[in-house]
Amino acid sequence: MSASSEPGPGPAEPPAAPGERARAVPLAKPARPGGASSVLLAVAVAGLALVAATDLLSVFAGVRLRGVVDGDTDFLTAPQQELDDAASFYDSVARYQVIAYVPCAIAFVAWFFHMRRLTGPLAPDRFRHGPGWAVAAWLIPFANFLLPYRVATDMWRAATPLPSEGRPYRERLWPVRLWWALFVLGILYNRVAGTKYDDAETLTDIDSGVAQYMVADALNIVAAAAAVHFAVRLTRMQRRKAAEGPRPAPPFTGAPL
């Protein structure tokens, strides 16, 4: 078919008559921003709060058990029935901690992966790993003590607001570093305390193991609070930077970690 036989553009709409309003072009209704991230953030925060609550209950159970072991005297003697009841309650709370931890971990990793996908377009040059590593990083033994932290710092850098013209580019990574330091320290201390408690053969050993478990529980409570702070701030930073739109980023001179 020749070019002359192709249909040309349709006739233009006549201009509005004087005093007549021009017809508005219908626009698509914008999607509600942050819907999925809000839900995932809320579920992750609720899971962290539940974990912190079970850790607090564990501290209470530990105080009760140590009180039975120590008694009101300086001798590490205790009535057998009271000791059995306190130890049984303590072990039950430990099971509650595991039950709460599993769904919390799933919810947090789901939010973590979602945020990696959202922060990726903000600054692709800031990332050292692909989006899939936001999940895989948690599953690799020994490497999961470092890789999730690297992904978290990359997301934080990507979501960090760009400075105004003429101002230096500064990164404040302390929320990420505080959360991760407390998280790793709590895990390591919990394993040491678990070995001590499981190998206990005397009341003195039980008392020492429970005391170490209480320290680990306290670290986990503070780590959960730090994780909430990190998650809420990162989500807000990502939304704010996405709303601002793309701007040329200054040269990155930060440390690799």
Residue pairs with C-beta under 8 A, 6 or more apart in sequence:
16 22
16 23
33 239
33 242
33 243
34 235
34 239
36 114
37 111
37 114
37 115
37 118
37 235
37 238
37 239
38 235
40 107
40 110
40 111
40 114
41 111
41 231
41 232
41 235
43 107
43 110
43 111
44 104
44 107
44 108
44 110
44 111
44 231
45 228
45 231
45 232
46 107
47 100
47 103
47 104
47 105
47 107
47 108
48 104
48 108
48 224
48 227
48 228
48 231
49 224
49 228
50 100
50 104
51 97
51 100
51 101
51 104
51 220
51 224
52 220
52 221
52 224
52 225
53 100
54 93
54 96
54 97
54 100
54 101
55 97
55 217
55 218
55 220
55 221
55 224
56 217
56 221
57 93
57 96
58 90
58 93
58 94
58 97
58 213
58 214
58 217
59 214
59 217
59 218
59 221
61 86
61 89
61 90
61 93
62 90
62 210
62 211
62 213
62 214
62 217
63 214
64 86
64 89
64 90
65 86
65 87
65 89
65 90
65 206
65 210
66 207
66 210
66 211
67 86
68 78
68 79
68 82
68 83
68 86
69 76
69 78
69 83
69 86
69 203
69 206
69 207
69 210
70 76
70 207
71 77
71 78
76 202
76 203
76 204
76 207
77 203
78 203
83 203
87 206
90 210
105 138
108 227
108 231
109 134
109 135
109 138
111 231
112 134
112 135
112 148
112 151
112 152
113 131
113 134
113 135
115 134
115 155
115 234
115 235
115 238
116 131
116 133
116 134
116 151
116 155
117 131
117 134
118 238
118 242
119 154
119 155
119 158
119 159
119 234
119 238
120 127
120 131
120 158
122 158
122 159
122 238
122 241
122 242
123 157
123 158
123 249
125 249
125 252
126 154
126 157
126 158
126 252
127 154
127 158
128 150
128 154
128 256
129 137
129 147
129 150
129 151
129 154
133 147
133 151
134 148
134 151
136 147
137 143
137 144
137 147
137 148
137 150
137 151
138 144
138 147
138 148
140 147
145 184
148 180
149 176
149 180
149 257
150 257
152 176
152 179
152 180
152 230
153 173
153 176
153 257
155 234
155 238
156 171
156 173
156 175
156 176
156 234
156 237
157 171
157 173
157 252
157 254
159 234
159 237
159 238
159 241
160 171
160 172
160 237
160 241
161 237
161 240
161 241
161 244
162 169
162 241
162 244
162 247
162 249
162 250
163 169
163 170
163 250
169 249
169 250
169 251
169 252
169 253
171 254
175 226
175 229
175 230
175 233
176 230
178 226
178 230
179 223
179 226
179 227
179 229
179 230
182 219
182 222
182 223
182 226
183 223
183 226
183 227
185 219
185 223
186 216
186 219
186 220
186 223
189 212
189 215
189 216
189 219
190 213
190 216
190 220
192 212
192 216
193 209
193 212
193 213
193 215
193 216
194 213
196 205
196 208
196 209
196 212
197 206
197 209
197 210
197 212
197 213
198 209
199 205
199 209
200 206
200 208
200 209
